[in-house]
Structures are given as C-alpha cells and as structure tokens.
Amino acid sequence: MNDPNYPQQEQNPQQQYQQPPYPQQGPVQWPHMTLGNWVVTMLLLLIPIANIVLMFIWAFGSNTNPSKKTYFQATLIFAAIGLVLTILSWGALLAMFASLGGLY
C-alpha cells in the first residue's frame, strides 16, 4: 500500500459519508399527462369493447399514471350511476305501460 509509484490520496472523513449507503426511495414521480397522451387515450376509447376493458385497466391497474387512474375511477362511478338510473327508468316505464294495459 505504501508503494512510491502510486500517489497517496488523502481521504476526507466527511466526503466518505456524503452518499447514503442505499438509494433513497420516495414516491414515484409520474410524468405529466400531456395533450398528446390524452388524445391517444381518447382515441383508444373509440374502439368498441376495448374501451370498457381499457377503462378498467386504467382505473385499477398498478402501473398507471395517477391522474389517468383517478379520472377513469370517477368515469366508472358515473357509468355505474348512469346504468342504475337507466335500469330504474326502464323499469318505471315498463311498469307504467303494464298498468295502462299496454303490455299483455
């Protein structure tokens, strides 16, 4: 170690511990959803059947941008509310026609 051919480097004890021994892990930083990302997302939603599947993947997937995830969770909640209201209104309409004697 004390070889005269190699220059001796002085080590500063403060420099030795500047970096933590492990990488600091914080929350994952997701990129901002750009206009282009949203345009592609909306174009994908134009595909029948795939739009329903993609909405569930984006709403409940673990590797999804948080803004896209919350948007599709809210969209699915509104879709469920709309489905329930549609079923109730059709039931009320059919009950009304049945009471009038229109359906046998």
Secondary structure as the mmCIF struct_conf table of DSSP 4:
data_model
#
loop_
_struct_conf.conf_type_id
_struct_conf.id
_struct_conf.beg_label_comp_id
_struct_conf.beg_label_asym_id
_struct_conf.beg_label_seq_id
_struct_conf.end_label_comp_id
_struct_conf.end_label_asym_id
_struct_conf.end_label_seq_id
TURN_TY1_P TURN_TY1_P1 PRO A 4 ASN A 5
BEND BEND1 TYR A 6 TYR A 6
HELX_LH_PP_P HELX_LH_PP_P1 GLU A 10 ASN A 12
HELX_RH_AL_P HELX_RH_AL_P1 PRO A 13 GLN A 16
TURN_TY1_P TURN_TY1_P2 TYR A 17 TYR A 17
BEND BEND2 GLN A 18 GLN A 19
BEND BEND3 PRO A 21 TYR A 22
HELX_LH_PP_P HELX_LH_PP_P2 TRP A 30 HIS A 32
HELX_RH_AL_P HELX_RH_AL_P2 LEU A 35 LEU A 44
TURN_TY1_P TURN_TY1_P3 LEU A 45 LEU A 46
BEND BEND4 ILE A 47 ILE A 47
TURN_TY1_P TURN_TY1_P4 PRO A 48 ILE A 49
HELX_RH_AL_P HELX_RH_AL_P3 ALA A 50 PHE A 60
BEND BEND5 SER A 62 THR A 64
HELX_RH_AL_P HELX_RH_AL_P4 PRO A 66 SER A 99
TURN_TY1_P TURN_TY1_P5 LEU A 100 GLY A 101
#
